[in-house]
Amino acid sequence: MEKTLPSRKRLLITWLSLMGLTLFSMWSAQLSEAARALSLPLWSVALVLLSAGFKVQQVLMVYLNLRVSSSGWRGGFLCLLAATLVLVWAGYWYATAG
């Protein structure tokens, strides 16, 4: 199997999607002026975490070129990503539930 680098087109599309998701995350996490001291609603945190998880997955697969790695490396990194997202979600849920 030949190891290939991502094309310019793939890199550009990935970068544009990362920028779009960053703007989406910023929008979904924005609170009104009156609610600045309140915590984010759970749906907003879920959107931010899903967006961040997808962005990290794209950086791993495209920019670090894990898509041409062995399934062990890909699976290991994706499991660590999922564990991190679950840990952040659980920490936020625990902090806002109490």
mmCIF file of the C-alpha atoms, coordinates in Angstrom:
data_MODEL
# 
_entry.id   MODEL 
# 
loop_
_atom_site.group_PDB 
_atom_site.id 
_atom_site.type_symbol 
_atom_site.label_atom_id 
_atom_site.label_alt_id 
_atom_site.label_comp_id 
_atom_site.label_asym_id 
_atom_site.label_entity_id 
_atom_site.label_seq_id 
_atom_site.pdbx_PDB_ins_code 
_atom_site.Cartn_x 
_atom_site.Cartn_y 
_atom_site.Cartn_z 
_atom_site.occupancy 
_atom_site.B_iso_or_equiv 
_atom_site.pdbx_formal_charge 
_atom_site.auth_seq_id 
_atom_site.auth_comp_id 
_atom_site.auth_asym_id 
_atom_site.auth_atom_id 
_atom_site.pdbx_PDB_model_num 
ATOM 1  C CA . MET A 1 1  ? 0.000   0.000  0.000  1.00 0.00 ? 1  MET A CA 1 
ATOM 2  C CA . GLU A 1 2  ? 1.412   3.332  -1.050 1.00 0.00 ? 2  GLU A CA 1 
ATOM 3  C CA . LYS A 1 3  ? 1.442   6.073  1.580  1.00 0.00 ? 3  LYS A CA 1 
ATOM 4  C CA . THR A 1 4  ? 0.110   9.250  0.013  1.00 0.00 ? 4  THR A CA 1 
ATOM 5  C CA . LEU A 1 5  ? -0.148  12.758 1.304  1.00 0.00 ? 5  LEU A CA 1 
ATOM 6  C CA . PRO A 1 6  ? -3.474  14.610 1.221  1.00 0.00 ? 6  PRO A CA 1 
ATOM 7  C CA . SER A 1 7  ? -4.073  16.697 -1.877 1.00 0.00 ? 7  SER A CA 1 
ATOM 8  C CA . ARG A 1 8  ? -4.263  20.480 -1.794 1.00 0.00 ? 8  ARG A CA 1 
ATOM 9  C CA . LYS A 1 9  ? -7.982  20.261 -2.465 1.00 0.00 ? 9  LYS A CA 1 
ATOM 10 C CA . ARG A 1 10 ? -8.511  17.917 0.489  1.00 0.00 ? 10 ARG A CA 1 
ATOM 11 C CA . LEU A 1 11 ? -6.427  20.157 2.755  1.00 0.00 ? 11 LEU A CA 1 
ATOM 12 C CA . LEU A 1 12 ? -8.352  23.255 1.663  1.00 0.00 ? 12 LEU A CA 1 
ATOM 13 C CA . ILE A 1 13 ? -11.771 21.628 2.111  1.00 0.00 ? 13 ILE A CA 1 
ATOM 14 C CA . THR A 1 14 ? -10.740 20.352 5.541  1.00 0.00 ? 14 THR A CA 1 
ATOM 15 C CA . TRP A 1 15 ? -9.432  23.772 6.562  1.00 0.00 ? 15 TRP A CA 1 
ATOM 16 C CA . LEU A 1 16 ? -12.646 25.464 5.399  1.00 0.00 ? 16 LEU A CA 1 
ATOM 17 C CA . SER A 1 17 ? -14.765 22.960 7.321  1.00 0.00 ? 17 SER A CA 1 
ATOM 18 C CA . LEU A 1 18 ? -12.624 23.484 10.439 1.00 0.00 ? 18 LEU A CA 1 
ATOM 19 C CA . MET A 1 19 ? -13.117 27.250 10.176 1.00 0.00 ? 19 MET A CA 1 
ATOM 20 C CA . GLY A 1 20 ? -16.856 26.839 9.619  1.00 0.00 ? 20 GLY A CA 1 
ATOM 21 C CA . LEU A 1 21 ? -17.174 24.543 12.621 1.00 0.00 ? 21 LEU A CA 1 
ATOM 22 C CA . THR A 1 22 ? -15.172 26.991 14.730 1.00 0.00 ? 22 THR A CA 1 
ATOM 23 C CA . LEU A 1 23 ? -17.634 29.750 13.851 1.00 0.00 ? 23 LEU A CA 1 
ATOM 24 C CA . PHE A 1 24 ? -20.530 27.374 14.563 1.00 0.00 ? 24 PHE A CA 1 
ATOM 25 C CA . SER A 1 25 ? -19.057 26.508 17.975 1.00 0.00 ? 25 SER A CA 1 
ATOM 26 C CA . MET A 1 26 ? -18.599 30.166 18.794 1.00 0.00 ? 26 MET A CA 1 
ATOM 27 C CA . TRP A 1 27 ? -22.204 30.883 17.803 1.00 0.00 ? 27 TRP A CA 1 
ATOM 28 C CA . SER A 1 28 ? -23.674 27.971 19.769 1.00 0.00 ? 28 SER A CA 1 
ATOM 29 C CA . ALA A 1 29 ? -21.709 28.865 22.906 1.00 0.00 ? 29 ALA A CA 1 
ATOM 30 C CA . GLN A 1 30 ? -22.610 32.543 22.832 1.00 0.00 ? 30 GLN A CA 1 
ATOM 31 C CA . LEU A 1 31 ? -24.817 33.784 25.623 1.00 0.00 ? 31 LEU A CA 1 
ATOM 32 C CA . SER A 1 32 ? -26.941 36.882 25.638 1.00 0.00 ? 32 SER A CA 1 
ATOM 33 C CA . GLU A 1 33 ? -25.651 39.906 27.538 1.00 0.00 ? 33 GLU A CA 1 
ATOM 34 C CA . ALA A 1 34 ? -28.128 39.278 30.360 1.00 0.00 ? 34 ALA A CA 1 
ATOM 35 C CA . ALA A 1 35 ? -27.049 35.651 30.803 1.00 0.00 ? 35 ALA A CA 1 
ATOM 36 C CA . ARG A 1 36 ? -23.242 36.031 30.842 1.00 0.00 ? 36 ARG A CA 1 
ATOM 37 C CA . ALA A 1 37 ? -22.931 34.649 34.386 1.00 0.00 ? 37 ALA A CA 1 
ATOM 38 C CA . LEU A 1 38 ? -25.017 31.539 33.625 1.00 0.00 ? 38 LEU A CA 1 
ATOM 39 C CA . SER A 1 39 ? -23.581 28.231 32.512 1.00 0.00 ? 39 SER A CA 1 
ATOM 40 C CA . LEU A 1 40 ? -24.184 27.007 28.984 1.00 0.00 ? 40 LEU A CA 1 
ATOM 41 C CA . PRO A 1 41 ? -27.266 24.879 28.408 1.00 0.00 ? 41 PRO A CA 1 
ATOM 42 C CA . LEU A 1 42 ? -26.552 21.171 27.888 1.00 0.00 ? 42 LEU A CA 1 
ATOM 43 C CA . TRP A 1 43 ? -27.615 21.284 24.214 1.00 0.00 ? 43 TRP A CA 1 
ATOM 44 C CA . SER A 1 44 ? -25.070 24.025 23.577 1.00 0.00 ? 44 SER A CA 1 
ATOM 45 C CA . VAL A 1 45 ? -22.302 22.080 25.308 1.00 0.00 ? 45 VAL A CA 1 
ATOM 46 C CA . ALA A 1 46 ? -23.250 19.002 23.273 1.00 0.00 ? 46 ALA A CA 1 
ATOM 47 C CA . LEU A 1 47 ? -22.977 21.005 20.035 1.00 0.00 ? 47 LEU A CA 1 
ATOM 48 C CA . VAL A 1 48 ? -19.606 22.439 21.015 1.00 0.00 ? 48 VAL A CA 1 
ATOM 49 C CA . LEU A 1 49 ? -18.248 19.013 22.009 1.00 0.00 ? 49 LEU A CA 1 
ATOM 50 C CA . LEU A 1 50 ? -19.538 17.318 18.863 1.00 0.00 ? 50 LEU A CA 1 
ATOM 51 C CA . SER A 1 51 ? -18.039 20.066 16.744 1.00 0.00 ? 51 SER A CA 1 
ATOM 52 C CA . ALA A 1 52 ? -14.727 19.870 18.606 1.00 0.00 ? 52 ALA A CA 1 
ATOM 53 C CA . GLY A 1 53 ? -14.675 16.079 18.310 1.00 0.00 ? 53 GLY A CA 1 
ATOM 54 C CA . PHE A 1 54 ? -15.233 16.208 14.569 1.00 0.00 ? 54 PHE A CA 1 
ATOM 55 C CA . LYS A 1 55 ? -12.559 18.877 14.193 1.00 0.00 ? 55 LYS A CA 1 
ATOM 56 C CA . VAL A 1 56 ? -10.018 16.803 16.117 1.00 0.00 ? 56 VAL A CA 1 
ATOM 57 C CA . GLN A 1 57 ? -10.910 13.749 14.043 1.00 0.00 ? 57 GLN A CA 1 
ATOM 58 C CA . GLN A 1 58 ? -10.316 15.739 10.849 1.00 0.00 ? 58 GLN A CA 1 
ATOM 59 C CA . VAL A 1 59 ? -6.957  17.029 12.073 1.00 0.00 ? 59 VAL A CA 1 
ATOM 60 C CA . LEU A 1 60 ? -5.920  13.471 12.979 1.00 0.00 ? 60 LEU A CA 1 
ATOM 61 C CA . MET A 1 61 ? -7.040  11.929 9.702  1.00 0.00 ? 61 MET A CA 1 
ATOM 62 C CA . VAL A 1 62 ? -6.068  14.671 7.238  1.00 0.00 ? 62 VAL A CA 1 
ATOM 63 C CA . TYR A 1 63 ? -3.283  16.787 8.710  1.00 0.00 ? 63 TYR A CA 1 
ATOM 64 C CA . LEU A 1 64 ? -1.568  14.020 10.699 1.00 0.00 ? 64 LEU A CA 1 
ATOM 65 C CA . ASN A 1 65 ? -2.425  11.611 7.855  1.00 0.00 ? 65 ASN A CA 1 
ATOM 66 C CA . LEU A 1 66 ? -3.681  8.852  10.141 1.00 0.00 ? 66 LEU A CA 1 
ATOM 67 C CA . ARG A 1 67 ? -6.038  7.735  7.376  1.00 0.00 ? 67 ARG A CA 1 
ATOM 68 C CA . VAL A 1 68 ? -3.125  5.799  5.839  1.00 0.00 ? 68 VAL A CA 1 
ATOM 69 C CA . SER A 1 69 ? -1.944  4.399  9.186  1.00 0.00 ? 69 SER A CA 1 
ATOM 70 C CA . SER A 1 70 ? -2.707  0.999  10.590 1.00 0.00 ? 70 SER A CA 1 
ATOM 71 C CA . SER A 1 71 ? -6.123  0.422  12.116 1.00 0.00 ? 71 SER A CA 1 
ATOM 72 C CA . GLY A 1 72 ? -4.488  0.119  15.544 1.00 0.00 ? 72 GLY A CA 1 
ATOM 73 C CA . TRP A 1 73 ? -3.161  3.668  15.441 1.00 0.00 ? 73 TRP A CA 1 
ATOM 74 C CA . ARG A 1 74 ? -6.405  5.066  14.053 1.00 0.00 ? 74 ARG A CA 1 
ATOM 75 C CA . GLY A 1 75 ? -8.522  3.170  16.551 1.00 0.00 ? 75 GLY A CA 1 
ATOM 76 C CA . GLY A 1 76 ? -6.277  4.109  19.455 1.00 0.00 ? 76 GLY A CA 1 
ATOM 77 C CA . PHE A 1 77 ? -6.411  7.816  18.708 1.00 0.00 ? 77 PHE A CA 1 
ATOM 78 C CA . LEU A 1 78 ? -10.154 7.765  18.074 1.00 0.00 ? 78 LEU A CA 1 
ATOM 79 C CA . CYS A 1 79 ? -10.747 5.896  21.358 1.00 0.00 ? 79 CYS A CA 1 
ATOM 80 C CA . LEU A 1 80 ? -8.678  8.500  23.199 1.00 0.00 ? 80 LEU A CA 1 
ATOM 81 C CA . LEU A 1 81 ? -10.680 11.242 21.496 1.00 0.00 ? 81 LEU A CA 1 
ATOM 82 C CA . ALA A 1 82 ? -13.988 9.628  22.495 1.00 0.00 ? 82 ALA A CA 1 
ATOM 83 C CA . ALA A 1 83 ? -12.789 9.123  26.074 1.00 0.00 ? 83 ALA A CA 1 
ATOM 84 C CA . THR A 1 84 ? -11.717 12.769 26.296 1.00 0.00 ? 84 THR A CA 1 
ATOM 85 C CA . LEU A 1 85 ? -15.083 14.007 24.998 1.00 0.00 ? 85 LEU A CA 1 
ATOM 86 C CA . VAL A 1 86 ? -16.980 11.770 27.431 1.00 0.00 ? 86 VAL A CA 1 
ATOM 87 C CA . LEU A 1 87 ? -14.783 12.953 30.305 1.00 0.00 ? 87 LEU A CA 1 
ATOM 88 C CA . VAL A 1 88 ? -15.363 16.626 29.457 1.00 0.00 ? 88 VAL A CA 1 
ATOM 89 C CA . TRP A 1 89 ? -19.128 16.040 29.057 1.00 0.00 ? 89 TRP A CA 1 
ATOM 90 C CA . ALA A 1 90 ? -19.313 14.178 32.382 1.00 0.00 ? 90 ALA A CA 1 
ATOM 91 C CA . GLY A 1 91 ? -17.324 16.887 34.152 1.00 0.00 ? 91 GLY A CA 1 
ATOM 92 C CA . TYR A 1 92 ? -19.590 19.609 32.802 1.00 0.00 ? 92 TYR A CA 1 
ATOM 93 C CA . TRP A 1 93 ? -22.741 17.637 33.618 1.00 0.00 ? 93 TRP A CA 1 
ATOM 94 C CA . TYR A 1 94 ? -21.502 16.937 37.174 1.00 0.00 ? 94 TYR A CA 1 
ATOM 95 C CA . ALA A 1 95 ? -20.570 20.591 37.729 1.00 0.00 ? 95 ALA A CA 1 
ATOM 96 C CA . THR A 1 96 ? -23.953 21.885 36.561 1.00 0.00 ? 96 THR A CA 1 
ATOM 97 C CA . ALA A 1 97 ? -26.050 19.167 38.242 1.00 0.00 ? 97 ALA A CA 1 
ATOM 98 C CA . GLY A 1 98 ? -24.791 19.927 41.743 1.00 0.00 ? 98 GLY A CA 1 
# 
